[in-house]
């Protein structure tokens, strides 16, 4: 499918300044586009990820992301969605936060030459004269129009400072500069940024005589109607591992509601949409495999493959792994982890058995599960196998007459699993 259609199918588009023209642009040209992130804190959280994932999709389809860190706008503070004035940060705090956010954002994009840009709006605001700015930009804005913006109207009763009132003009100027310097034609942002984005589109049209466009992504709410990205205790789920551990980050996604799986897979993974629909059609308990895939893919994007693998293994060892055989193939690399990494995982309890027991015709599978301590008797092991709950190296044992030979071992280890949670590693001893 085309990139515009995929944006719609994944649910990324909430509002557009010109849907028809925007679609034509994305389907027929290589477009530079931008999203801004104000460094009001040292870390992003899960609630920031939706526009990031939309940007990733556009980059995968050949468009050029401009990732803007608002080193200047963070000194002012965006009133959008806020009931009171934001804390005023020092220049040193904003600079430190900007460096931290740039490092986090770099995980999600390729910034090789010609593929993307990192920019900081402090670079064009730091030396501009206030009088020059007012004469160049202030004359293009109507106070009546600015007062009509939701971000302004919602604050008039509680109080809006003149500092915050300027925010929309500053963001619009960002678009003007990026259009002029990098031929930026499109801005992406959250739905609370609609007024600011429209202001930017109009400013570029008036000053640069070029048509540009804006697209907002929806405000994502959880099943309780709360802003997405918080734990059950109301705490933000951060991208900074010092604030939210890899394990807790993984578990946040793994513990999602069954009804949310398709939406979250569409938003927060790169898996194909048709594959996501298959995963979402799974019923309990197979739907837990879809949740494992969601948690692994989301953790991999934010923290890398190695940490996602560790989190998956640690969570599975503690709470049990989902049944990996769901009747169709998936493109997620989690399938290789289940087969390979579990086999040698030092995180698993280990039982040593003599290699001689597996020589010649091998060891009877019933006896193996008993000797490994997963069953109390051969009778219990028989019932486990007959009930389909016995696995060797993540493959179901299909009959009680099966023997396990040395060929099943890799690096002198095999993994036995009884049901979902009882897992041991069997190591050969001399």
N, C-alpha and C positions, 0 to 999 in steps of 0.2 A: 504494500500500500504506500501511497505518498505520505510525506512527512506531515502535511496538514491533517490528513485523514487520521493518521496515527495519533497526533496530538488530541484529536477529538475522541477517538476510541479509547484512549487511556484516561480521558477525563481531565486533561490539563487546561482546556480553554473555558474560561468563565465569561469574560467580556472582551470585545474587540473594538477598536476604533473604526475599522473598515474591514469587515470579514472577507468580502469578495476580493478586494485589492490585496489584503494580507495573504490570502491563500495563493493568489497568482504569484506574488513575490516569492513565497517560500517554495513553490513548486517549479519555478522557472529561473530563479537566479540564485547565486551564491551570496548569502546575506550575512553581513556583520550585525550582531544584535547584542544587547547588553542587559544585565541585571545588577542592581546595586545592593551592597550589604554594608550597613553602617556598623562600625566597630564600637558599639556601645558596651560590649562585654568582650572578655578574652576568648570566648568560645561560642560557636554556633550550637544550636540544639536541633532535635529532630523536626521541630516545627518550621525550621528554615529550609528543609530539604526539598519541598515540592517544586519551587522554581529552579533549584539546582538540577533536579531530575529532568525537568522540561528542557533546560539548557543542554544537558547531556544528549538528549534525544536529537535536538537540532544539530549538535556537533557531529553525532554519528551519521547524520544525513548530509554532511558536507558544509554546513553553515559555520560561521566563525564567532565563537563566544567572546565577548568582552566582559570580564569579571571586574566590576568596579567596587573597590573598598572605599567607603566614604570617610576619608580622613578629615575632610572639611565639614560635611553635613553632620557627622557625629558630634561636632563641637556645638551644633545648633540644637539638634534633637528633633526627630519626626513626631509631630503630635498625633499622627494617624493611629487610631485604635487605643489611645491613651486617655485616661480620665483626668490626669494631672501632669504637671510638667516633669520631664525626665530629669534625673540628677545631672548637674553640670560636671563634666569630666575635664580634667586638665589636659593640656596638649600632650604631655608625656604619657598619660594613661591611654589616650586615643591612639597614639603612635604605637605603643606596645600592643594594644588590642588589634590594631590593623595588621601588624606583623604576624600575630597568632592566627588571625582569620585567613590571611593569605596562605599560610601553611596548610590549614585545614582544607580550604577550597581547592588547593592544588591537587588533592587526591582524586578529585572528580573529573578533571579535564586534562586534555593534552594541550600543552602550551608551547609546542614546538613552533619554530618560525613559520608563519603563514597559517597556523591552525588555531590560534587564539591569542588573547592579550589580557594581561593584568594591568589595571590602572588604579590610581588613587586620585580622587578629585581635589585633594589638597594641592596637587601639582599645578592646577590652573587657578585655584582660588587664593593661594598664599600671597601672591604678589599683586593681585588686582586692586585697583583703587576703588573705594566705596562710591565715590562720585561717578567714576567711569562706569561702574556696574549699574548704578541707578539710571544713568543716561542711556546705556545700551540695552538693558533688559527691563528695567522698571517701567519704562514707557509702553511696553508691550502687554502689560497686565492690567486688568480691570479689578478694582477693589470689590465691586459688586459681584463679579464672577468668583473671586477668591472666597468671599464670604459665603457663597453658596456651596462650597465643597463640604462634603460630609465630615472630613477631618477637622474642619474649622467650626462648622455649625455645632458639632457634638461637644465642643469645648467652650462655647461662648457663655454658657450658664455658669460653668465652674471656673472659667478664667483661662485666657490664652495670652501668653506673652508675645510681645512684638518679635522677639527672637524666633519663637516657633512659627509665627505667622509668615516669616520669610522662607520657611523650609521649601515650600512648593516652588518658589522662584529659583532656589538654588538647584533643586533636582531638575527642573526644566532646563537650566543652563548646562547641566551635565550632558543632557541629550544634544543640545546645540553644539557643544564642543566635540563630543564623540562623533557626531554626524560630519562635522567640518574636518576633523583630523583623521578619522578611521572609516568614513563613509558608513557609519552606523545607521541602519534603516528601521530597526525594530527594538522596542523595549519590552522586556518581560518583568512581571512583578506580581505581588500578591493583590487580591481584590481590594484591599484597603488602600492601595496605591493608585486607584483609578483616577482620582482628581489630579494628582501630581503628574500622572502619565499623560493625561489629556493636555495639561498645561505645557508639557514638553513637546508634544506633537505640534501644538499650535505655534509655539515659539520657533521651532525649526522651520515650519512652513513660512513664517513671517520674515525670519532673519536670513535663512539659508536658501529660501525659495525651493525647497525640496519636500516631497511627500514622504512622511515617515509614519510608523504605525505602532500601536500599543496592544499588547495582549496581557490580560491578567489571568492568573491561576486561581482556583477557588480556595476559600478558607476551609481547611480540612478539620472536621470535627470527629470525635470518637463516638462510640455507640451511646454514650451518656450525654452527648450534646456539648461536651467540653472541647476546648482546643486540643487538637491532636499533638502528641509528643510528650505527655506527662505520664508518670507512673501512677499506680493506684493510690499512692500517698500524696499525689499532687506535685511531685518534684519533676523538674525538667529532665529529659533524657538528653545528655550532652554528647557532643562529638569528641570532647576532650576526655581521654581515657582516665585522667586523674580525677575527674568528677563523676563519670559513669564508666565503670569497668567494662572491658570487652565482654565479659560473661553477662553482666546486667544489660548491656546494650543488646546482645543477642537475645536474651530472655524477654526483653520488651517486645520484640517482634514475634518471638515464638509463642507468646501468651495472648496474641490477638484473638478476637472473637471469630468464630467460624464464618459468620456472615460478612466479615471485613476482608477475607483473604483475597478475593479477586481484585477489589479496589486497591488494596495495598500492594499486591504484586504488580498491578498495572502502573502504579505511581512510583514505586521504590525499587524496582528491579529492571533489568534490561531484557528479561525473557520475552519471547514473542507473544503477542496477544492471543493467538489461537492456542498456544500451549498453556497460557494462564487460564483460559476458559476451561480447558480440560482439568487442570488442577482444582479450579473452583467447583467443578461438578462432583468431586469426590465427596463421599459421605463418611461420617464418623465410623471407625477410627482412622480411616485412610486420609482424611483431611489433615491429620497431624503431620503427614509427610509434606503436604503443601506448606504448612507453617514452618517446618524445618527449612525448606527451600527458601522461603521468604526471609527467615532470620539469617540464614547463611549468606544469601545474596546481599542483603542490606548491610550486614556486618563487613562483608568483603569490600563493598564500595567505600565504606567509611574508614575502615581500619586495615584493609589488606587481606590477602588470601590466607596468610599464615595465622593471623589472629582469629579470623573467622573459623578456620579449621579447629583451632584450639578450643574456641568457645563451643562449637558444635559437639566436639568430643567430650568436653567437660560437662555440658548440659545433659548429653545423652547418658553418660556414665552415672550421673546423679539422679536423673528423673526417668531415664529410659529412652530408647530410640523408637521412632515410628517405623512401621513396616515399610521397607524400601520398595517392595514390589507392588506398584500401583497399576500395572497393566499396560503402561505405555512409557516410552522413553522421554526424558526431559534433558534439556541442554545444560542445566546447571552442573557445575563441577562437583557438587556435593555427592554425586553418584560415585565418583572415583574415591572420595574420602571414605565412604562407607566400606568399600571393598579393600582399600589399601591401607589407609592410616590406622583404622581400628586394629588391623592385624598386628601391628607392632607397638601399639600405644602404651607408654610407660604409666599412663594414668590409670590403667586397669589393674585389678587384683590379678596376681599371677600364681599359677599352680605348676609345679615341675613334675613331669612324668618321664619315665625312662624311655629312651628312644627305642629300646628293644621291643617295647609293647606294640610298636607300629611297624615292625619289620615283617617281612614275608607278606601274609595276607592282610595285615593291618590289625587295628584295634576295633572291636565291635562298638558301634556308636552308642548303644545302650550303656555298655560298661564305661565308655569314655565320659559320658555325662555324669555317671555316678562317681567315678574316680576323681573327676574334677570338682566335685562337691556341689554341683548344681542340682542334683537329685539325691534323695536319701536312700533310694533303693533302685534296683533294676526295674522293678514294677512301675515305680514312679517315672523313671526315664522312658519306659515303653509308652506310658500314657501321654507323656509330654510330646514324644515324637508322633504318635498317632493323632494327637490333637493339632499338629501343625505348628507347635510352639518351639521347636528345637532348630537352632541355626548353627552352621559351621562356616566361618569366614563369610558371614552374611548371606549364605545360601541355605534355604530351608532343607532340613533332613526329611526326605520323602518316604522313608520306610525304616522299620526296625531291623531289617536284615543288612543294612549298609555298614561296611567297614571303612575305617579311616586309615589311610596309608601315609608314609613319609612324604609322598608327593603333594599332599595337602598343605604341608608346612612351607612357610616363607620366612627366611632368616631364623629358622628353628622355632617359629611360633605359629599357632593358630588361635582364632578367637571363637569361643563357644558362647552362645546366648540362649537362655531359657526364658521365653516370653519377651517382654519389652525391657525389663530393668536388670535382670540377673545376667551379668556378663563376666567372663573370666578369660584371661589369656593363658594358654597352655604352652609352656616352654619345655623343650626337650632337654633332658639331662643325660649324661653319659652312663 
